[in-house]
Amino acid sequence: MVDPHRFGAAYYLIPKVLGRPIHSYYLSVVGFWSLALFYNWAGVHHLIGGPVPVWVISAGTVASVMMVIPVVVTAVNHHMTVVGMQREVWRSPTLRFIVFGAINYTAVSLLGSTMALRSVNEVTHFTHFTVGHAHHGVYAFFTMIMFGSVYYMMPRLLKREWPSAFLIHTHWWACALGIMLMVVALHIGGWIQGLQMNALDEDGVPVFTFIETVRNTVPWLHARSISGLLLMIGHMAFFLNVFWMIFSKPAAVSDSKPTLLGA
Amino acid sequence: MKSLPILFLGIFFTLAFSWTGIVLVSHIQLGFLEPATPELTNAEEEAIAGVLFRDPDTGRMVHGRNQDGVQANPMPLVGSAQRGLRVYEQMGCLYCHSQQVRRQGFGSDFERGWGNRQSVPRDYILKERVMLGTMRTGPDLSNVGLRYSELWQHQHLYNPQITSPGSTMPPYAFLYEVRPINPVTGPSPIAIDLPAQWALPEGYELIPTRRALDLVAYLMSLHQDYELPEIKFTE
């Protein structure tokens, strides 16, 4: 759902800021049409094991695995455009966020294709693994790319620079570490939850009572709370920077240099 | 944009492709479903295996007929239970509870006693909102109406620790009122009993609100303990 939106932003901003063309126009066309063809079908992988005809689920699983094509194509295109200019990416607030999002797009999509396989889905379905996957997609990839886009747009719209590199640093580190902590904690905790939920002994009796599986997720959910705190710190830093930018006197900053981050 | 027509046609084709597959074909396959008796009959009132039989006149496969005098399932929600569905939605129960049983051998739904057969599309045809859910922070509720009493449900909603120590479910105590017992009429007939260690102060009673009564009526209505032509109980 958010993929096409984000594709537009990444395909526009990576070449724009780096000043070099996208790696391959034809790959981007292949990526676009294969995404359009397969992605609509992929949604039903959320119903594996559910009360729908088996052919619907099989079709969804096939489409989810076929999504590897647009994902790999897009990954090659984005990452090859960046290769050799990592220093520039690291110095630009826009690209630091966008390339972080692009890397996570590759990771979250390949994981998602794996999760559509019935044997994997049997473990991950109904657990915090899926919640972690959702945040991996919508935050680590989509939201981070939108942050990067805002860092690009605001100076051009307001004709003034970002007031504080320190706040951008804070925003970046709090959000990047925060979302990675959340994704890792929920993936590990969810996987354990799924294994314990499904574990049966030789007599076909569940090894763990349901309440035991619930209690065993609690430490991972505490880690998730900490990650939420980090994200909040990042968002506050971002908010302060935007607020400061909008309400500062234009003359004071209008002819300054672009705000870049330390190399 | 000289390739605009191609772009338009391509987008139209890809959307039509998935819409035809997922929406249209599923509707053709399942759109006719109605409540059914466990066995269906053909035009001569003879029991048939499964759902379809071949009509001798036209030679086409048609849907079997319900047996006379046998309860057809599922049954519609009415009254308090119907209102309870709204409370279930408003309280966000869906975020942590599913209402779908997977087949034996895929997950542990059967072994945990969440249902003795897989859920099928027909189970949901009369639901105003289908609360399938995608998360099991708490257990599946497809058959929760068969597992616990009304009293258990009220105690559990008021404070999950009463019935399920260690549960991470939040208490829904705001659906209940702690009231002084009326000195003239005495204790209310709908007051909820609490175990001794959770007892209220002397002279007080726990009264469920309308919404708590509706929600519990809804929970008690959840059951898939009937066979259908397309699915039998797991042995």
Interface residues (C-beta under 8 A of the other chain):
Chain A: W33 A36 L37 N40 W41 G43 V44 H46 L47 G49 G50 P51 V52 P53 V56 A59 R118 E122 H125 F126 T127 H128 T130 V131 M197 N198 A199 L200 G204 V205 P206 F210 I211 V214 R215 T217 V218 L221
Chain B: G10 I11 T14 L15 F17 S18 W19 G21 I22 S26 Q29 L30 S98 Q100 R102 R103 F106 G107 S108 E111 R112 Q118 S119 V120 P121 D123 Y124 L132 T134 M135 R136 T137 G138 P139 S164 P165 G166 S167 T168
